Amino acid sequence: MIRSMTAFAREDAQGSWGVLTCEIRTVNHRYLEPSFRLPDALRELENSFRESLRKQLSRGKVEVGMRLQTAEAPAQNLQVNVELVTALSDAANQVNRILDNPAHIDALEVLRWPGVLASPELDFTPVKAAAAELFERTVATLVAAREREGARLLPLFQERLAAMSRGVAEVRKLMPELLARQEETLQERFRAASVEPDPDRLAQEMIMLAQKSDVAEELERLDAHIAEVTEALAREGGIGRRLDFLMQELNREANTLSSKSIDARVTRVAVDLKVLIEQMREQVQNLE
């Protein structure tokens, strides 16, 4: 099944620790190039995420973003640093003994002192487990989206391949008629010049003309490449680079067919082939 390289996926996960969101965007690229934007608490998961991507994707520029919104700690879980408050109180009392008119110590002011009031640190172990599961789920959604886009492109390839096969068959059917017409044209030139053609010379001329205009090999290679593309489209996994190479080979044979053309109909087929190949090549750039 062919896959497009352009896709987007987003998934969420929730728990007592908060809300986790994962987004993955992919666009065309010759190789697999992932980049990550992860919360600091989940940074250590990046290597495992990279390895997972390599197993499931073969091409594309991949942008992975993950956001964590932690749940607010309940007020009853606030903790007072008793040792720091005691130290602050001792220091304030010491200053009060020195001052003539000491001010009253405000408890709220003490609570605002850095380090006096703290929430218990969040245990990120369940968050990391949830992030790993969420990432795999998001990648699965992404792969499904790439496959749907690939399935949409498949008929476009099949239609163009069928049109190319018809063009090749048309040229193959025309060739005996074209060669016979070339022989007749050559004989007419001899008659117009009032020259009796030498049978051996005429045979040599026809052999040279047939060799120059013989496109049997080009037609055979075109058929072979069309069959290879059809087979590649039915394979699993990344086929983009293989198809890109086959597009180059198809274009080379179409150019040769055009250069050997001895009839406007063959030239037209060769031009049509090059148009179809270019249309497929543009789509191949978006395949994994």
C-alpha positions in Angstrom: 0.0 0.0 0.0 1.4 3.3 -1.0 1.7 6.2 1.5 1.8 9.9 1.1 4.4 11.9 3.0 2.1 14.7 3.8 -0.2 14.1 6.8 -1.1 15.4 10.3 -2.2 13.6 13.4 -3.2 14.8 16.9 -4.1 12.7 20.0 -4.7 13.6 23.7 -4.3 11.7 27.0 -5.6 12.6 30.4 -4.8 11.5 33.9 -4.7 12.7 37.5 -1.4 14.3 36.6 -3.1 16.5 33.9 -3.5 16.6 30.1 -1.0 15.5 27.5 -1.3 16.4 23.8 0.8 15.0 20.9 0.9 16.5 17.4 2.8 15.1 14.4 3.2 16.8 11.0 5.0 15.3 8.0 5.9 16.8 4.7 8.0 15.8 1.7 11.6 15.1 2.2 14.1 12.8 0.4 15.1 11.1 3.7 13.5 10.6 7.2 14.3 13.8 9.2 12.5 13.9 12.6 12.5 16.9 15.0 11.0 17.0 18.5 9.6 19.6 20.8 9.0 17.9 24.2 8.5 19.2 27.7 11.6 19.1 29.8 10.2 16.3 32.0 9.8 14.1 28.9 13.0 15.0 27.1 14.6 11.6 28.0 12.0 9.9 25.8 13.3 11.5 22.6 15.7 8.7 21.6 13.0 6.0 22.0 10.6 8.1 20.0 13.2 8.4 17.2 13.8 4.7 17.1 10.0 4.1 16.9 9.7 6.5 14.0 12.5 4.7 12.0 10.6 1.4 12.3 7.3 2.9 11.0 8.3 5.6 8.5 11.0 5.6 5.8 10.8 9.2 4.4 9.5 12.6 5.2 10.3 15.6 7.4 8.6 14.8 10.6 7.8 17.4 13.3 6.7 16.0 16.7 5.3 18.3 19.3 4.1 17.3 22.8 2.5 19.6 25.4 1.9 18.8 29.1 -0.6 20.7 31.2 -0.2 19.5 34.8 -3.1 19.4 37.2 -3.1 22.2 39.8 -2.0 20.9 43.3 -4.9 21.0 45.8 -4.5 23.6 48.6 -4.3 20.9 51.3 -1.1 19.5 49.7 0.8 22.8 50.2 3.8 22.2 52.5 5.5 24.8 54.8 9.2 24.7 55.2 9.2 24.7 59.1 13.0 24.9 59.3 13.1 28.0 57.1 10.2 29.7 59.0 12.0 29.0 62.3 15.2 30.5 61.0 13.3 33.5 59.7 11.6 34.0 63.1 14.8 33.7 65.0 16.4 36.3 62.6 13.4 38.6 63.0 13.5 38.4 66.8 17.2 39.2 66.8 16.5 42.3 64.7 13.6 43.2 66.9 15.8 43.3 70.0 18.0 45.8 68.2 15.2 48.1 67.0 13.5 50.6 69.2 10.1 50.1 67.7 10.0 46.7 66.0 7.1 45.9 63.6 4.8 42.9 64.0 5.7 40.0 61.8 3.0 39.2 59.3 2.4 35.5 58.6 1.3 36.2 55.0 4.6 38.0 54.4 6.5 35.0 55.8 4.6 32.7 53.4 5.6 34.9 50.4 9.3 34.3 51.3 11.0 32.1 48.6 11.1 28.5 49.7 8.7 28.8 52.7 5.6 27.4 50.8 6.0 24.6 48.3 3.9 22.0 46.6 5.0 18.4 46.6 7.0 17.5 43.4 5.0 15.7 40.8 6.0 12.1 40.1 6.5 12.0 36.3 6.7 8.2 36.1 3.0 7.8 35.1 3.3 10.8 32.8 6.2 9.2 30.9 4.3 6.0 30.5 1.3 7.8 29.2 3.5 9.9 26.8 5.0 6.7 25.4 1.5 5.2 24.8 0.2 8.5 23.4 3.1 8.8 21.0 2.6 5.3 19.5 -1.1 6.1 19.2 -0.4 9.3 17.4 2.0 7.7 15.0 -0.6 5.0 14.2 -3.1 7.8 13.4 -0.5 9.5 11.2 0.3 6.3 9.3 -3.4 5.7 8.7 -3.7 9.2 7.3 -0.7 8.7 5.0 -2.2 5.5 3.7 -5.5 7.1 3.0 -3.8 9.8 1.0 -1.8 7.2 -0.8 -5.0 5.2 -1.6 -6.4 8.4 -3.1 -3.3 8.8 -5.4 -3.3 5.1 -6.5 -6.0 5.5 -9.2 -4.1 8.4 -10.7 -1.1 6.2 -11.2 -3.2 3.3 -12.5 -4.9 5.5 -15.1 -1.7 7.0 -16.4 0.0 3.6 -16.6 -2.9 2.2 -18.6 -2.7 5.2 -20.9 1.0 4.6 -21.4 0.4 0.9 -22.2 -2.1 1.9 -24.8 0.3 4.3 -26.4 3.1 1.7 -26.5 0.7 -0.8 -28.1 -0.4 1.8 -30.7 3.2 2.4 -31.8 4.0 -1.3 -31.9 0.9 -1.8 -34.2 2.0 1.1 -36.4 5.6 0.1 -37.1 5.0 -2.5 -39.9 2.9 0.0 -41.8 5.4 2.8 -41.3 8.4 0.7 -42.5 6.4 -0.5 -45.5 5.6 3.1 -46.3 9.2 4.1 -46.0 10.2 1.4 -48.5 7.5 2.7 -50.9 8.7 6.3 -50.5 12.3 5.3 -51.3 11.2 3.4 -54.4 9.2 6.5 -55.5 12.3 8.6 -55.2 14.2 6.3 -57.5 11.4 6.3 -60.0 11.1 10.1 -59.9 14.8 10.3 -60.6 14.3 7.9 -63.6 16.8 5.6 -62.0 16.3 1.9 -61.9 17.0 0.9 -58.3 19.6 -1.8 -57.7 17.9 -4.5 -55.6 21.0 -4.9 -53.4 21.3 -1.2 -52.9 17.6 -0.9 -52.2 17.9 -3.7 -49.7 20.8 -2.0 -47.9 19.0 1.3 -47.8 16.0 -0.4 -46.2 18.1 -2.2 -43.7 19.8 1.1 -42.7 16.4 2.8 -42.5 14.9 0.0 -40.5 17.8 0.1 -38.0 17.6 3.8 -37.6 13.9 3.8 -37.0 13.6 0.5 -35.1 12.0 1.2 -31.7 11.3 -2.4 -30.7 13.8 -2.2 -27.8 12.4 1.0 -26.6 8.9 -0.4 -26.7 10.0 -3.5 -24.8 11.7 -1.4 -22.1 8.7 0.8 -21.8 6.5 -2.2 -21.2 9.0 -3.6 -18.7 9.2 -0.3 -16.7 5.4 0.1 -16.7 5.2 -3.4 -15.3 7.8 -2.6 -12.6 5.9 0.5 -11.6 2.7 -1.5 -11.3 4.4 -4.1 -9.2 6.0 -1.4 -6.9 2.6 0.2 -6.3 1.4 -3.1 -4.8 4.3 -3.5 -2.4 4.3 -2.7 1.3 6.6 -0.1 2.8 8.5 2.8 1.2 8.6 2.8 -2.6 9.1 6.5 -3.3 12.8 6.3 -4.2 12.2 3.2 -6.4 9.4 4.9 -8.3 11.5 8.1 -8.7 14.2 6.0 -10.4 11.7 4.3 -12.7 10.2 7.6 -13.7 13.7 8.6 -14.9 14.0 5.4 -16.9 10.6 5.8 -18.5 11.4 9.3 -19.5 14.7 8.2 -21.1 12.9 5.6 -23.3 10.2 8.1 -24.2 12.8 10.6 -25.3 14.6 7.9 -27.4 11.2 7.0 -29.0 10.7 10.6 -29.9 14.1 10.9 -31.5 13.6 7.8 -33.7 10.1 8.8 -34.8 9.4 8.6 -38.6 5.8 9.5 -38.3 3.7 12.2 -36.6 1.6 9.6 -34.9 4.7 8.1 -33.2 5.8 11.6 -32.2 2.4 12.3 -30.7 2.5 9.1 -28.6 6.0 10.0 -27.4 4.9 13.4 -26.3 1.9 12.0 -24.6 4.1 9.5 -22.8 6.4 12.3 -21.5 3.4 14.2 -20.2 2.0 11.2 -18.4 5.5 10.4 -16.9 5.9 14.0 -15.7 2.4 13.9 -14.1 3.4 10.7 -12.2 6.8 12.0 -11.3 5.2 15.0 -9.6 3.0 12.7 -7.5 6.0 10.4 -6.7 7.7 13.2 -5.0 5.0 13.0 -2.3 5.2 9.2 -1.8 7.0 7.6 1.1 
